[in-house]
Amino acid sequence: MTEQDERAPFLYVVVCAAGIATDVGKLITAAQERQWRVGVIATPLAMNGFFDTAAVEAQTGRPIRSAWRRPGEPRPFPEPDAVVVAPATFNTVNKWAAGIADTLALGTLCEAYGLGVPIAALPCVADALAAHPAYQDSLIRLRGMGVRFGEPYSGEVGEGGGRPEFGWERALDLLDRS
C-alpha cells in the first residue's frame, strides 16, 4: 500500500442480513473507485451465508468484523471517515434508533453518531414492516441525528417478474452531498 493509499479516507460498510446483501461487492467496488479504503462490519446473521465473505475479504484486503475485539487487541480498522449501512434492515434500523448496541454492527452505528462522521443508509425493508409505527419513528429519530437515507427498497417482485435494482452507489452519493 502506498503512502497515498494510506491517506485515503476510510469507509465502514455495515452489512445486515437481507437477500440483497449478496451484491455488497458492488458497493465496495464503487467506493474503491471513488478512492475510499473499505472495511466491512457485518451483523452476526449476515455472516451466516447472506454474502460471500471470502470474496469480500479479498476485495477489501481486510477481515470482515462481526464480533467485538478482546481487551488489548489492536483495532483492525482505522477510525471511519464515513459509514454506510446497506442493506439496512428493519431490525437494525429500530435497534440503532433506540441506542441498542448488542452487536458490533449496532455498537459501531451508535458510536459513529458520537464521532460526528457522515452516515448513509439504504433501507431494505418489506412494505408491511415499513408500515409499522416503530419503524417510522426510528426513521424520524435517525434523520434527526443526521443519517442520510436512500430510497426504501422492499425487494418486492414487480409487474414484469423482476426486482428493482438496489442503488448501492446511491449510498456514496448521499455521503458526497454537502
PyMOL commands that set and color helices and strands:
alter all, ss='L'
color gray80, all
select helices_A, chain A and resi 3-7+19-33+53-60+90-98+104-115+127-130+133-144+168-176
alter helices_A, ss='H'
color red, helices_A
select strands_A, chain A and resi 10-15+37-42+82-88+119-123+148-149
alter strands_A, ss='S'
color yellow, strands_A
deselect
rebuild
show_as cartoon
